[in-house]
């Protein structure tokens, strides 16, 4: 097992056969010469006509979250994976290729919900926005930082409504964490420890042997902007998350649900420094997959009157250290955060879990701050 500092450029930042930023114009040229018009002027109580790219797995959950709207069309490369969604919505149009769907149906839809594997998020969302459509994109927003910046610029250029699938951001616990910290109820927070129990899929691995592509799967469209590689059932439909070309590993998969809360409540912005310790056992895995475990230290500078913050991330075999004053009956979160305030230490789970003091004796001294933030009507709403 190796433990080392990550210093080299990740393999997936190298040019590929269809890398997003160099081919965005080509990928969206299918729309050249087509005039896109809104499907209608919506009243306050009108329903949206939505198209879903990805209708199985995470896509099926987003379909349920948007059940109050009109599901005009579905696009999914895996006919088996999306079968339940298609059966439940027989009036919705179905396409294997999302490009064909956008080309034919852009004049009939208001928005696009993108629930593909990570590496296809940017290319689908960019095409939808170029077609003038509002977009909801599952987390992580993109595979690379440059892709995320490109989408942000496009959304601002087009003046579109956009949202990332960060469900916990809407939850009550997320707002209470903000209120606990920003009111000063827990004192100054200078240190935060965060963790996930992922990966729950293989990492620190080499690519498996090639298998025959199922007749129900459009492998070429699934690959999308990534380098072409052989199909394996050990990659699709779930384990792609551990591969550098397709997923973002444990950090990318769960960071949006966990790091969101300290970044939001403490207004952290850009760190001054980042150091990474990783664990690997498999020779050559660094070219193919994310490491087995990561421990990352982010150092954030002062922000106005706010003190500097040290934020720790743990995944794989690494876990949050137990606070010295934690009640014996309590456990550190397997996915969540622990905040060390100058007056009180507290924790919460992922997806906007409710904040909880780690020491029950502190409850006698702790003063619950008032609710000052606007509450959400629900993530998909």
ZAMARDO-412811 format. One record per residue (C-alpha): chain; x, y, z; residue in three letters. Coordinates in Angstrom, 3 decimals, padded with zeros to 6 digits, m for minus. Each point is the difference from the previous one (the first is absolute). Layout:
% ZAMARDO-412811
PT / A / X / Y / Z / ala
...
***
This chain:
% ZAMARDO-412811
PT / A / 000.000 / 000.000 / 000.000 / unk
PT / A / 001.315 / 003.401 / m000.863 / unk
PT / A / m000.693 / 003.230 / 001.782 / unk
PT / A / 001.155 / 003.042 / m001.898 / unk
PT / A / m000.730 / 003.563 / m000.889 / unk
PT / A / m001.875 / 000.431 / m003.265 / unk
PT / A / 002.053 / 002.368 / m002.150 / unk
PT / A / m000.369 / m001.119 / m003.620 / unk
PT / A / m002.724 / 001.086 / m002.432 / unk
PT / A / m002.865 / m002.553 / m000.034 / unk
PT / A / m000.157 / m002.121 / m003.138 / unk
PT / A / m003.471 / 001.175 / m000.989 / unk
PT / A / 001.191 / 003.559 / m000.535 / unk
PT / A / 002.010 / m001.179 / m003.007 / unk
PT / A / m001.553 / 000.528 / m003.431 / unk
PT / A / m002.418 / m002.777 / m000.960 / unk
PT / A / m001.637 / m000.932 / m003.285 / unk
PT / A / m003.060 / 002.132 / 000.866 / unk
PT / A / 001.002 / 002.282 / 002.872 / unk
PT / A / m002.754 / 002.470 / 000.843 / unk
PT / A / 001.553 / 003.434 / m000.288 / unk
PT / A / 001.727 / m000.678 / m003.341 / unk
PT / A / m003.087 / m001.534 / m001.553 / unk
PT / A / m002.924 / 001.901 / 001.519 / unk
PT / A / m000.751 / 001.735 / m003.276 / unk
PT / A / 000.045 / m003.280 / m001.905 / unk
PT / A / m002.155 / m001.732 / 002.584 / unk
PT / A / m002.671 / 002.653 / m000.307 / unk
PT / A / 000.264 / 000.593 / m003.748 / unk
PT / A / m002.972 / m002.317 / m000.457 / unk
PT / A / m002.069 / 003.025 / 001.040 / unk
PT / A / 001.454 / 002.381 / m002.584 / unk
PT / A / m002.635 / 001.646 / m002.144 / unk
PT / A / m002.867 / m001.050 / 002.273 / unk
PT / A / m002.056 / 002.767 / 001.576 / unk
PT / A / m000.921 / m000.875 / 003.573 / unk
PT / A / m003.113 / 001.528 / 001.463 / unk
PT / A / m001.428 / m000.382 / 003.524 / unk
PT / A / m002.781 / m002.579 / 000.217 / unk
PT / A / m002.344 / 002.648 / 001.371 / unk
PT / A / m000.336 / 002.924 / 002.350 / unk
PT / A / m000.520 / m001.549 / 003.413 / unk
PT / A / m002.489 / 001.289 / 002.516 / unk
PT / A / 000.574 / m000.266 / 003.731 / unk
PT / A / m001.723 / m003.384 / 000.208 / unk
PT / A / 001.033 / m001.416 / m003.394 / unk
PT / A / 001.985 / m003.213 / m000.224 / unk
PT / A / 003.412 / m000.233 / m001.596 / unk
PT / A / 000.696 / m002.324 / m002.905 / unk
PT / A / 003.122 / m001.835 / 001.091 / unk
PT / A / 002.417 / m002.303 / m001.793 / unk
PT / A / 002.105 / m002.436 / 002.010 / unk
PT / A / 003.428 / m001.176 / m001.126 / unk
PT / A / 000.490 / m003.092 / 002.115 / unk
PT / A / m003.164 / m001.741 / 001.175 / unk
PT / A / 001.357 / m002.865 / 002.095 / unk
PT / A / 001.908 / 000.023 / 003.297 / unk
PT / A / 000.470 / 003.592 / 001.171 / unk
PT / A / m002.103 / 001.151 / m002.937 / unk
PT / A / m002.986 / m001.989 / 001.264 / unk
PT / A / 000.252 / 001.839 / 003.332 / unk
PT / A / 000.041 / 003.388 / m001.723 / unk
PT / A / m002.974 / m001.051 / m002.083 / unk
PT / A / m001.893 / m000.651 / 003.254 / unk
PT / A / 001.161 / 003.338 / 001.394 / unk
PT / A / m001.458 / 001.779 / m003.036 / unk
PT / A / m003.241 / m001.991 / m000.042 / unk
PT / A / m002.117 / 003.179 / 000.116 / unk
PT / A / 001.219 / 001.055 / m003.481 / unk
PT / A / m000.638 / m001.378 / m003.501 / unk
PT / A / 002.524 / m002.667 / m000.926 / unk
PT / A / 000.162 / 000.633 / m003.724 / unk
PT / A / 002.974 / m002.184 / m000.985 / unk
PT / A / 002.602 / m002.415 / 001.362 / unk
PT / A / 003.431 / m000.763 / m001.438 / unk
PT / A / 001.997 / m002.930 / 001.343 / unk
PT / A / 002.700 / m002.177 / m001.578 / unk
PT / A / m000.945 / m003.032 / 002.119 / unk
PT / A / m003.415 / m001.381 / m000.898 / unk
PT / A / m000.004 / m002.422 / 002.949 / unk
PT / A / 001.068 / 002.614 / 002.523 / unk
PT / A / m002.777 / 002.435 / m000.969 / unk
PT / A / m002.767 / m002.570 / m000.603 / unk
PT / A / m001.887 / 000.739 / 003.239 / unk
PT / A / m000.080 / 003.737 / m000.677 / unk
PT / A / m001.261 / m000.540 / m003.544 / unk
PT / A / m002.703 / m002.374 / 001.194 / unk
PT / A / m001.158 / 002.493 / 002.635 / unk
PT / A / m000.225 / 002.812 / m002.567 / unk
PT / A / m001.288 / m001.568 / m003.245 / unk
PT / A / m000.920 / 003.349 / m001.569 / unk
PT / A / 003.569 / 001.309 / 000.239 / unk
PT / A / 002.098 / m000.245 / m003.150 / unk
PT / A / 003.122 / m002.182 / 000.180 / unk
PT / A / 003.376 / 000.406 / m001.698 / unk
PT / A / 003.203 / m001.994 / 000.415 / unk
PT / A / 002.126 / 002.981 / m001.028 / unk
PT / A / m000.501 / 003.283 / 001.838 / unk
PT / A / 001.333 / 001.919 / m003.016 / unk
PT / A / m002.849 / m001.269 / m002.146 / unk
PT / A / m002.481 / 000.879 / 002.737 / unk
PT / A / 001.231 / 003.587 / 000.264 / unk
PT / A / 000.099 / 000.408 / m003.758 / unk
PT / A / m003.574 / m001.179 / m000.468 / unk
PT / A / m001.676 / 001.194 / 003.219 / unk
PT / A / 001.723 / 003.270 / 000.948 / unk
PT / A / m003.016 / 002.007 / m001.136 / unk
PT / A / m002.268 / m002.040 / 002.289 / unk
PT / A / 001.918 / 000.116 / 003.288 / unk
PT / A / 000.812 / 002.627 / 002.629 / unk
PT / A / 002.744 / m001.704 / 001.966 / unk
PT / A / 002.374 / m002.971 / 000.052 / unk
PT / A / 000.862 / m002.172 / 003.010 / unk
PT / A / 003.458 / m001.587 / m000.373 / unk
PT / A / 000.603 / m003.179 / 002.022 / unk
PT / A / 002.690 / m001.741 / m002.045 / unk
PT / A / 003.359 / m001.245 / 001.317 / unk
PT / A / 002.277 / 002.893 / 000.958 / unk
PT / A / 002.050 / 000.144 / m003.207 / unk
PT / A / m003.067 / 000.793 / m002.129 / unk
PT / A / m001.436 / 002.755 / 002.223 / unk
PT / A / 001.828 / 002.889 / m001.666 / unk
PT / A / m000.572 / m000.973 / m003.611 / unk
PT / A / m003.748 / m000.574 / 000.506 / unk
PT / A / m000.545 / 003.115 / 002.103 / unk
PT / A / 001.943 / 002.187 / m002.432 / unk
PT / A / m002.033 / m001.265 / m002.955 / unk
PT / A / m003.261 / 000.578 / 001.888 / unk
PT / A / 000.982 / 003.547 / 000.953 / unk
PT / A / 001.126 / 000.753 / m003.546 / unk
PT / A / m003.526 / m001.043 / m000.967 / unk
PT / A / m001.343 / 002.571 / 002.465 / unk
PT / A / m001.168 / m002.528 / 002.587 / unk
PT / A / 000.153 / 000.328 / 003.765 / unk
PT / A / 001.951 / m002.869 / 001.563 / unk
PT / A / 000.125 / m002.063 / 003.168 / unk
PT / A / 003.229 / m002.008 / 000.211 / unk
PT / A / 000.731 / m002.720 / 002.521 / unk
PT / A / 003.034 / 000.358 / 002.218 / unk
PT / A / 002.882 / 000.190 / m000.489 / unk
PT / A / m000.713 / 002.723 / m002.524 / unk
PT / A / 002.827 / m001.090 / m002.315 / unk
PT / A / 003.033 / m002.267 / m000.217 / unk
PT / A / 002.479 / 002.894 / m000.078 / unk
PT / A / 000.225 / 003.530 / 001.364 / unk
PT / A / 000.398 / 001.484 / m003.496 / unk
PT / A / m003.286 / m001.620 / m001.056 / unk
PT / A / m001.779 / 001.496 / 003.024 / unk
PT / A / 001.310 / 003.470 / m000.850 / unk
PT / A / m001.126 / m000.399 / m003.609 / unk
PT / A / m003.532 / m000.911 / 001.114 / unk
PT / A / m000.121 / 002.927 / 002.420 / unk
PT / A / 001.042 / 002.394 / m002.758 / unk
PT / A / m002.596 / m001.429 / m002.379 / unk
PT / A / m002.808 / 000.252 / 002.571 / unk
PT / A / 000.871 / 003.654 / 000.626 / unk
PT / A / 000.276 / 000.717 / m003.734 / unk
PT / A / m003.412 / m001.561 / m000.713 / unk
PT / A / m001.750 / 001.270 / 003.147 / unk
PT / A / m001.282 / m003.481 / 000.848 / unk
PT / A / m001.234 / m001.599 / 003.211 / unk
PT / A / 002.447 / m002.693 / 001.090 / unk
PT / A / 000.270 / m002.312 / 002.988 / unk
PT / A / 002.280 / m002.787 / 001.203 / unk
PT / A / m001.358 / m003.129 / 001.686 / unk
PT / A / 001.171 / 000.920 / 003.477 / unk
PT / A / m003.040 / m001.230 / 001.914 / unk
PT / A / 001.273 / 000.679 / 003.531 / unk
PT / A / 000.399 / 003.700 / m000.741 / unk
PT / A / m003.785 / 000.353 / 000.307 / unk
PT / A / m000.345 / m001.878 / 003.288 / unk
PT / A / m000.783 / 001.509 / 003.393 / unk
PT / A / 003.268 / m001.228 / 001.515 / unk
PT / A / 002.042 / 001.938 / m002.540 / unk
PT / A / m001.672 / 003.222 / 001.052 / unk
PT / A / 000.335 / m000.708 / 003.708 / unk
PT / A / 003.738 / m000.616 / m000.479 / unk
PT / A / 000.274 / 003.407 / m001.673 / unk
PT / A / m001.940 / 001.612 / 002.835 / unk
PT / A / 002.020 / m001.733 / 002.730 / unk
PT / A / 003.263 / 001.261 / m001.515 / unk
PT / A / m000.957 / 003.411 / m001.362 / unk
PT / A / m001.784 / 001.061 / 003.201 / unk
PT / A / 003.142 / m000.713 / 002.012 / unk
PT / A / m001.883 / m002.566 / 002.124 / unk
PT / A / 002.909 / m002.480 / m000.171 / unk
PT / A / 002.776 / 002.602 / 000.068 / unk
PT / A / 002.701 / 000.355 / m002.655 / unk
PT / A / 000.457 / m003.052 / m002.215 / unk
PT / A / 003.608 / m000.520 / m001.033 / unk
PT / A / m000.006 / m003.743 / m000.714 / unk
PT / A / m002.427 / m002.354 / m001.770 / unk
PT / A / 000.316 / m003.749 / m000.614 / unk
PT / A / m002.044 / m001.600 / m002.778 / unk
PT / A / m000.297 / m003.577 / m001.249 / unk
PT / A / m001.896 / m002.475 / m002.151 / unk
PT / A / m000.431 / m003.766 / 000.220 / unk
PT / A / 000.580 / m000.197 / m003.766 / unk
PT / A / 001.337 / m001.401 / m002.225 / unk
PT / A / m002.546 / m002.797 / m000.045 / unk
PT / A / 001.330 / m000.974 / m003.435 / unk
PT / A / 003.516 / m001.146 / m000.990 / unk
PT / A / 002.832 / 002.536 / m000.161 / unk
PT / A / 003.774 / m000.527 / m000.225 / unk
PT / A / m000.591 / m002.465 / m002.857 / unk
PT / A / 000.995 / m000.579 / m003.623 / unk
PT / A / m002.510 / m000.293 / m002.818 / unk
PT / A / m001.823 / m003.356 / m000.128 / unk
PT / A / 000.007 / m002.320 / m003.004 / unk
PT / A / m002.152 / 000.876 / m002.976 / unk
PT / A / m003.472 / m001.537 / m000.216 / unk
PT / A / m002.572 / m000.105 / m002.754 / unk
PT / A / m002.171 / 003.118 / m000.083 / unk
PT / A / m003.655 / m000.797 / 000.812 / unk
PT / A / m002.416 / 000.560 / m002.871 / unk
PT / A / m002.053 / 002.260 / 002.309 / unk
PT / A / 002.897 / 002.426 / 000.623 / unk
PT / A / 001.284 / 002.749 / m002.307 / unk
PT / A / 003.619 / m000.140 / 001.179 / unk
PT / A / 001.311 / 002.687 / m002.364 / unk
PT / A / m002.492 / 002.591 / 001.278 / unk
PT / A / 000.695 / m001.080 / 003.599 / unk
PT / A / 003.733 / 000.646 / m000.560 / unk
PT / A / m000.851 / 003.474 / m001.302 / unk
PT / A / 002.974 / 002.417 / 000.303 / unk
PT / A / 002.252 / m002.529 / 001.799 / unk
PT / A / 002.742 / m001.999 / m001.762 / unk
PT / A / m001.465 / m003.099 / m001.640 / unk
PT / A / 000.595 / m003.114 / 002.107 / unk
PT / A / m001.291 / m003.569 / 000.182 / unk
PT / A / m003.360 / m000.727 / 001.616 / unk
PT / A / m000.195 / m001.929 / 003.267 / unk
PT / A / m002.864 / m000.798 / 002.351 / unk
PT / A / 002.476 / 000.943 / 002.744 / unk
PT / A / m000.276 / 003.603 / m001.198 / unk
PT / A / m003.651 / 000.446 / m001.026 / unk
PT / A / m002.499 / 000.693 / 001.487 / unk
PT / A / 001.420 / 000.944 / 003.440 / unk
PT / A / 003.730 / m000.520 / 000.446 / unk
PT / A / 001.088 / 002.657 / m002.501 / unk
PT / A / 000.287 / 002.402 / 002.948 / unk
PT / A / 003.443 / m001.339 / 000.872 / unk
PT / A / 001.485 / 000.553 / m003.470 / unk
PT / A / 001.815 / 003.244 / m000.812 / unk
PT / A / m001.494 / 000.284 / m003.496 / unk
PT / A / m003.604 / m000.295 / 001.206 / unk
PT / A / m000.372 / 000.886 / 003.686 / unk
PT / A / 001.398 / 002.203 / 002.745 / unk
PT / A / 000.524 / m002.602 / 002.721 / unk
PT / A / m001.159 / 000.251 / 003.582 / unk
PT / A / 000.756 / 003.735 / 000.290 / unk
PT / A / m001.909 / 000.987 / m003.122 / unk
PT / A / m002.885 / m002.313 / 000.745 / unk
PT / A / m000.637 / 001.129 / 003.578 / unk
PT / A / 001.810 / 003.313 / 000.363 / unk
PT / A / m003.042 / 001.900 / m001.264 / unk
PT / A / m002.073 / m001.487 / 002.825 / unk
PT / A / 002.611 / 000.487 / 002.742 / unk
PT / A / 002.484 / 002.784 / m000.796 / unk
PT / A / m002.907 / 002.183 / m001.079 / unk
PT / A / m000.932 / 000.760 / 003.598 / unk
PT / A / 003.308 / 001.298 / 001.422 / unk
PT / A / 000.747 / 001.839 / m003.250 / unk
PT / A / m003.432 / 001.647 / 000.074 / unk
PT / A / m000.287 / 000.752 / 003.720 / unk
PT / A / 003.557 / 001.271 / 000.366 / unk
PT / A / 000.209 / 001.765 / m003.384 / unk
PT / A / 003.265 / m001.771 / m000.754 / unk
PT / A / 000.674 / 000.910 / m003.617 / unk
PT / A / 003.332 / m001.117 / m001.496 / unk
PT / A / 002.565 / m001.746 / 002.246 / unk
PT / A / 003.508 / 001.394 / 000.390 / unk
PT / A / 001.494 / m003.498 / m000.087 / unk
PT / A / m001.011 / m003.640 / m000.475 / unk
PT / A / 001.980 / m003.093 / 000.962 / unk
PT / A / m001.032 / m003.563 / m000.807 / unk
PT / A / 000.960 / m003.372 / 001.473 / unk
PT / A / m001.141 / m003.050 / m001.956 / unk
PT / A / 000.087 / m003.774 / 000.324 / unk
PT / A / 000.677 / m002.286 / m002.955 / unk
PT / A / 000.928 / m003.689 / m000.244 / unk
PT / A / m000.400 / m000.775 / m003.708 / unk
PT / A / 002.820 / 000.798 / m002.411 / unk
PT / A / m001.225 / 001.989 / m002.980 / unk
PT / A / m003.333 / 000.902 / 001.595 / unk
PT / A / 000.916 / 003.684 / 000.036 / unk
PT / A / m000.506 / 000.055 / m003.796 / unk
PT / A / m003.490 / m001.477 / 000.207 / unk
PT / A / m001.744 / 000.526 / 003.331 / unk
PT / A / m000.225 / 002.195 / 003.056 / unk
PT / A / 001.977 / m000.995 / 003.112 / unk
PT / A / m001.340 / m002.408 / 002.614 / unk
PT / A / 000.005 / 002.687 / 002.700 / unk
PT / A / 000.609 / 003.737 / 000.307 / unk
PT / A / 000.760 / 002.391 / 002.833 / unk
PT / A / m000.073 / 003.608 / m001.165 / unk
PT / A / 000.907 / 003.133 / 001.961 / unk
PT / A / m001.395 / 003.334 / m001.190 / unk
PT / A / 001.341 / 003.193 / 001.569 / unk
PT / A / m002.336 / 002.998 / m000.429 / unk
PT / A / 001.188 / 003.543 / 000.720 / unk
PT / A / m001.783 / 002.653 / 002.026 / unk
PT / A / m003.169 / 001.411 / m001.546 / unk
PT / A / m000.528 / 003.535 / 001.292 / unk
PT / A / m000.361 / m000.369 / 003.771 / unk
PT / A / m000.374 / m003.808 / m000.213 / unk
PT / A / 003.009 / m002.074 / 001.118 / unk
PT / A / 001.909 / m002.445 / m002.226 / unk
PT / A / m001.451 / m003.514 / m000.256 / unk
PT / A / 001.662 / m003.388 / m000.295 / unk
PT / A / m002.331 / m002.484 / m001.695 / unk
PT / A / 000.773 / m003.736 / m000.097 / unk
PT / A / m001.555 / m002.572 / m002.391 / unk
PT / A / 000.164 / m003.760 / 000.593 / unk
PT / A / m001.174 / m002.867 / m002.197 / unk
PT / A / 000.724 / m003.713 / m000.498 / unk
PT / A / 001.945 / m001.334 / 002.981 / unk
PT / A / 000.412 / 003.463 / 001.544 / unk
PT / A / m002.567 / 001.115 / 002.578 / unk
PT / A / m000.754 / 003.111 / 002.064 / unk
PT / A / 001.908 / 000.023 / 003.314 / unk
PT / A / m002.243 / m000.165 / 003.044 / unk
PT / A / m000.315 / 003.300 / 001.936 / unk
PT / A / 001.410 / m000.318 / 003.514 / unk
PT / A / m003.184 / 001.275 / 001.648 / unk
PT / A / m002.464 / m002.116 / m002.029 / unk
PT / A / m002.618 / m001.947 / 001.974 / unk
PT / A / 000.854 / m003.684 / 000.289 / unk
PT / A / m003.362 / m000.975 / m001.508 / unk
PT / A / 000.556 / 002.107 / m003.123 / unk
PT / A / 001.901 / m000.977 / m003.124 / unk
PT / A / 001.806 / 002.219 / m002.466 / unk
PT / A / m001.940 / 000.251 / m003.286 / unk
PT / A / 000.950 / m002.508 / m002.682 / unk
PT / A / m001.053 / 002.664 / m002.513 / unk
PT / A / m000.187 / 003.536 / 001.312 / unk
PT / A / 001.823 / 002.774 / 001.837 / unk
PT / A / 001.380 / 000.953 / 003.417 / unk
PT / A / 000.521 / 003.724 / 000.737 / unk
PT / A / 002.347 / 001.184 / 002.745 / unk
PT / A / m001.360 / 003.304 / 001.265 / unk
PT / A / 001.797 / 001.983 / 002.676 / unk
PT / A / m003.017 / m000.540 / 002.290 / unk
PT / A / m001.640 / m003.209 / m001.242 / unk
PT / A / 000.788 / m002.982 / m002.222 / unk
PT / A / m002.835 / m001.366 / m002.130 / unk
PT / A / m000.621 / m002.419 / m002.856 / unk
PT / A / m002.524 / m000.969 / m002.654 / unk
PT / A / m000.491 / m002.635 / m002.686 / unk
PT / A / 000.137 / 000.418 / m003.748 / unk
PT / A / m002.773 / 001.456 / m002.173 / unk
PT / A / m000.730 / 002.820 / 002.440 / unk
PT / A / m000.274 / m002.047 / 003.193 / unk
PT / A / m001.175 / 001.766 / 003.138 / unk
PT / A / 002.838 / 001.452 / 002.139 / unk
PT / A / 000.608 / m001.672 / 003.363 / unk
PT / A / 002.350 / 000.852 / 002.874 / unk
PT / A / 002.567 / m002.744 / 000.608 / unk
PT / A / m000.209 / 000.469 / 003.774 / unk
PT / A / m003.453 / m000.161 / 001.595 / unk
PT / A / 001.205 / 001.971 / 003.046 / unk
PT / A / 000.485 / 002.993 / m002.295 / unk
PT / A / m003.748 / 000.207 / m000.599 / unk
PT / A / m000.423 / 001.813 / 003.312 / unk
PT / A / 002.206 / 002.848 / m001.217 / unk
PT / A / m000.852 / 000.005 / m003.695 / unk
PT / A / m002.548 / 002.571 / m001.178 / unk
PT / A / m001.884 / m000.993 / m003.137 / unk
PT / A / 000.207 / 002.874 / m002.508 / unk
PT / A / m003.150 / 001.263 / m001.723 / unk
PT / A / m000.989 / m001.146 / m003.478 / unk
PT / A / 001.064 / 002.829 / m002.263 / unk
PT / A / 000.394 / m001.655 / m003.412 / unk
PT / A / m002.705 / m000.507 / m002.619 / unk
PT / A / m001.135 / m003.639 / m000.089 / unk
PT / A / m000.085 / m002.050 / m003.194 / unk
PT / A / m003.206 / m001.409 / m001.525 / unk
PT / A / 001.993 / m003.129 / m000.867 / unk
PT / A / 002.999 / m000.670 / m002.222 / unk
PT / A / m001.799 / m000.832 / m003.240 / unk
PT / A / m002.725 / 002.602 / 000.557 / unk
***
